[in-house]
């Protein structure tokens, strides 16, 4: 079993467990180089503020299409069920995909998802044959209800968007993993360091979604590569099965020059 | 024999080139589809910031390097014919206590992108120093970065002053409200009629989209506020995770609040969301903006290449200048100098200039970051 095994999600065969965003880079070229360095198969794109009704962002979208990656359009910037559904419908036409990363913001300051509107929008979009990737909090009951509504992929946050704080509630995330074993779980938002991403993968999460931590690094391309390696490392560590931590040191080989019964006495 | 030049596009790049070429003895004609004092141009909407250091936060090092030439050029020009258009006062970059991480990131990226000798321009300032620089901020900010070497232009007055200065030259002609097509080496088509020149300089910005593959528009929105209760004398930049703004003082208690940067070629009026963001952020900088009146709003699209760097494509008889993105006033001094050098001596600054007519066209410098 290795990381490079292909897996299926939302009807697509993928090999990378990183999903990378396309916002906030210094330039489209740096974005492109970062995406290449990350080796991600899936990229998210936003359209809400780009006047999609008049194809305002078309040049930028065409540029990202050249990368040959699978598009995961998002509803970033939407605050209501209606807005999110309209944006998803436009995204389906523009990007020719029924995948949608569903974001319905409930709190403008920390961009926390509105769980109630999220569930309502997800239910409706699934009815319209979308594959919904909901950006949600780490609340177990919300995740269960989204799953019951038909979401086989969930994107709980590690921490609020853009904070870079890492996994602020590992307990809740572990709970999600153990209670929703059949769901494709993606940590979305709040990742600041490759070690955060590796930690998420070690917990058994299926993928990690990133944007700010790469796009706003001093050297985004270098950081994208670093995250790619960390996510692979974390996945392999999860598959390999870790040793269990224990209270006392346990030498892996006998300590030379000390009789074994004296070593025992140290405990 | 006088060399003749047609400059198509009368934005800041076209006007500056015209002035420099007249100084060098060329006979210059400027063509523009807008009226010469039209406010519907990217240059007119641009706020005129000459900030080579703060731009290094997100731009490639080349923007900083070329931008360092802007201060002297504009200071000299303004002294000649528009002294009040040049403003010195430096940039003060601040963040609210909750957003200190964004200020730190700004400083970190600046230090990453600037050579050590240029990092000396960065000055960390505390509340006392901030209040000395801008007493009107009234203890609102505890930490900041000050860049004393930065300046700005009153862009709308310098553009007009440049036009007036050009008009005084007997070797200059201005044709406005004309559609130019078929821009080729040594000739253009003016309302369907072919005109011939020694040189044609294409400075149309997004108007040249069909001729420059990869060129795209990046939407920017700004607000003009009349705020008699606000007394700020420097460029203020507010760092925030989402709503970054700059505040630029204009004469008579007017302040420009800008600017959004949206990957969209959309010229429609400012959206309510953008206005809310810009105004909310401005209000947190100074409460006096609460009583300000919104004098006008402005929207335009900046012409940008995929690396957001300028490009100059040279061949005999035709030079295309484009991709100045949000750095029109900052970069046009260096770029216009290099274009004139190319026309007179054939020299090429390979960092952003490429030759089309040679068998071996040198590729533009790779845009990898350090």
Boltz contact constraints between the chains, C-beta under 6 A:
constraints:
  - contact:
      token1: [A, 26]
      token2: [B, 58]
      max_distance: 6.0
  - contact:
      token1: [A, 27]
      token2: [B, 307]
      max_distance: 6.0
  - contact:
      token1: [A, 27]
      token2: [B, 308]
      max_distance: 6.0
  - contact:
      token1: [A, 28]
      token2: [B, 306]
      max_distance: 6.0
  - contact:
      token1: [A, 29]
      token2: [B, 306]
      max_distance: 6.0
  - contact:
      token1: [A, 29]
      token2: [B, 307]
      max_distance: 6.0
  - contact:
      token1: [A, 29]
      token2: [B, 367]
      max_distance: 6.0
  - contact:
      token1: [A, 49]
      token2: [B, 262]
      max_distance: 6.0
  - contact:
      token1: [A, 50]
      token2: [B, 264]
      max_distance: 6.0
  - contact:
      token1: [A, 51]
      token2: [B, 264]
      max_distance: 6.0
  - contact:
      token1: [A, 51]
      token2: [B, 266]
      max_distance: 6.0
  - contact:
      token1: [A, 56]
      token2: [B, 264]
      max_distance: 6.0
  - contact:
      token1: [A, 56]
      token2: [B, 265]
      max_distance: 6.0
  - contact:
      token1: [A, 56]
      token2: [B, 266]
      max_distance: 6.0
  - contact:
      token1: [A, 57]
      token2: [B, 263]
      max_distance: 6.0
  - contact:
      token1: [A, 57]
      token2: [B, 264]
      max_distance: 6.0
  - contact:
      token1: [A, 59]
      token2: [B, 216]
      max_distance: 6.0
  - contact:
      token1: [A, 60]
      token2: [B, 263]
      max_distance: 6.0
  - contact:
      token1: [A, 162]
      token2: [B, 241]
      max_distance: 6.0
  - contact:
      token1: [A, 218]
      token2: [B, 109]
      max_distance: 6.0
  - contact:
      token1: [A, 218]
      token2: [B, 112]
      max_distance: 6.0
  - contact:
      token1: [A, 219]
      token2: [B, 369]
      max_distance: 6.0
